[in-house]
Structure formats: structure tokens, C-alpha cells
């Protein structure tokens, strides 16, 4: 999950677990994907339907050989308006109990090291 908005906006508010690759600083931030498989699903978002940043980053990723790049055009504004939550312990316990999903902790490494389920 990639936030294509400028770094100050990313630091102020973003979709949980996303990384920041601003459209104007792609080369500076793209190193975060060095160990990511080229066929891994990557979802790029920015500031909503009128924002042109996510298509710029998505096109750049495709030009670098990433083959499974998708856009979340509604972006952070929709995420906030719909109040999408992060998955918490009760949900995870139910998933494990029912063996109904695969759970991956995709948060940034520092958050993962601070505590995980």
C-alpha cells in the first residue's frame, strides 16, 4: 500500500500500514521496494478522485517492472470518511478460531517490532 502524496501530508495522516513514495520524489523513496517481488500486488493511493499523484507513481512502478500495480482512486479521503479500522485482537482471534483467513502484519517494521499479535 503506497501513499503517493507529499511526505508532510503522509506524516500528518495516512492509511495504516502504507509506505510513502511521493510523486515528486519517487527516486528518493522507491528503495523501500527493493526487496519486493515484481509480481506482488501493490496498491497506490493519494488524495482522492481529483488527485493525479497515484497514477504517476503507479506508472513509474510499472516502468520499473512491477506487474501487479493497482490504484485506489478514492484514496485517503474515502478511507477516512468510511472510518475503515485497522484489524484488532478480537477480529484476529475470531479469524484464527474459524481458520477463515490468512493474516499478514503489513505495518512498517518499527510498528511491528513495537508489538504484534
C-alpha positions in Angstrom: 0.0 0.0 0.0 1.7 3.2 -1.2 0.7 6.8 -0.3 1.8 9.0 -3.3 1.1 12.3 -1.5 3.9 14.6 -0.3 5.8 13.4 2.8 4.3 16.1 5.1 0.8 15.0 4.3 1.8 11.3 4.7 3.2 12.2 8.2 0.1 14.1 9.2 -2.4 11.3 8.2 -2.4 8.2 6.1 -4.0 4.8 5.6 -2.4 2.5 8.3 0.4 0.2 7.1 1.1 2.3 4.0 4.5 3.5 2.9 5.2 6.8 1.3 6.5 7.3 -2.2 5.7 10.9 -3.1 5.1 11.5 -6.8 7.7 14.3 -6.9 10.4 12.2 -5.0 10.0 8.8 -6.4 13.7 8.1 -6.9 14.4 9.1 -3.3 11.7 6.8 -1.8 11.5 3.9 -4.2 14.3 2.0 -2.4 11.6 0.8 0.1 10.5 -1.6 -2.6 14.0 -3.1 -3.4 13.1 -6.5 -1.8 9.5 -6.6 -3.1 8.8 -9.2 -5.7 7.9 -7.6 -9.1 4.6 -9.6 -9.2 3.5 -8.6 -5.7 0.2 -6.7 -5.5 0.9 -3.0 -4.9 -2.0 -0.6 -4.3 -1.2 3.1 -4.8 -3.4 5.9 -3.5 -3.4 9.7 -2.9 -5.8 12.4 -2.1 -8.9 11.2 -3.9 -10.5 11.2 -7.3 -9.1 14.6 -8.3 -5.6 13.8 -7.2 -3.2 12.9 -10.0 -0.3 11.7 -7.8 -1.2 7.9 -7.5 -1.3 7.4 -11.3 2.1 9.0 -11.7 3.6 6.7 -9.0 1.8 3.6 -10.4 3.1 4.3 -14.0 6.6 4.7 -12.6 6.4 1.4 -10.8 5.1 -0.3 -13.9 8.0 1.2 -15.9 10.4 -0.4 -13.3 8.9 -3.8 -13.9 6.2 -4.1 -11.3 3.4 -6.1 -12.9 0.6 -6.1 -10.3 0.1 -2.4 -9.6 -3.4 -1.1 -8.9 -4.9 2.3 -8.0 -7.2 3.1 -5.1 -8.6 6.2 -6.7 -10.8 7.3 -3.8 -7.8 7.2 -1.6 -7.3 8.6 1.8 -10.5 10.8 1.8 -12.7 7.8 1.3 -10.7 5.8 3.9 -11.3 8.5 6.5 -15.0 9.1 5.5 -15.8 5.4 5.8 -13.8 5.1 9.0 -12.1 1.9 8.0 -10.5 0.4 11.0 -7.3 -1.5 11.5 -7.8 -5.1 12.5 -7.6 -5.6 16.2 -7.2 -8.5 18.5 -10.9 -9.6 18.7 -11.1 -9.9 14.9 -7.8 -11.8 14.7 -8.8 -14.2 17.4 -12.0 -14.9 15.5 -10.1 -15.5 12.3 -7.8 -17.9 14.0 -10.6 -19.7 15.7 -12.5 -20.2 12.5 -9.4 -20.7 10.3 -11.2 -18.2 7.9 -8.3 -16.1 6.6 -4.6 -15.6 6.2 -3.4 -12.8 8.4 -0.3 -10.7 7.4 1.1 -7.9 9.6 1.9 -5.4 6.9 2.6 -2.5 9.1 6.0 -0.7 8.9 8.8 -2.7 10.6 9.1 -0.4 13.6 5.4 -0.7 14.4 5.7 -4.5 14.0 8.6 -4.6 16.4 6.8 -2.5 18.9 4.2 -5.2 19.3 2.3 -7.7 17.2 -0.4 -10.3 17.6 
